[in-house]
């Protein structure tokens, strides 16, 4: 069975799109998710400490 030119071009295009998707996921999406997660956790701790006070023993005032 022979492989047509369209099939070869289709495979090349699919491979190129897979490489683009991999690079987008590793270079853009995952760092953005990591920064968002750390920033969200920091914001949650900050808001909690605004309501409950800073950690540590209570002040002697």
Secondary structure, DSSP 4 states (H G I P E B T S, - for coil): -PPPHHHHHHHHHHHHHHHHHHHHIIIIIHHHHHHHHHHHHHHHHHHHHHHH--SSSPP--
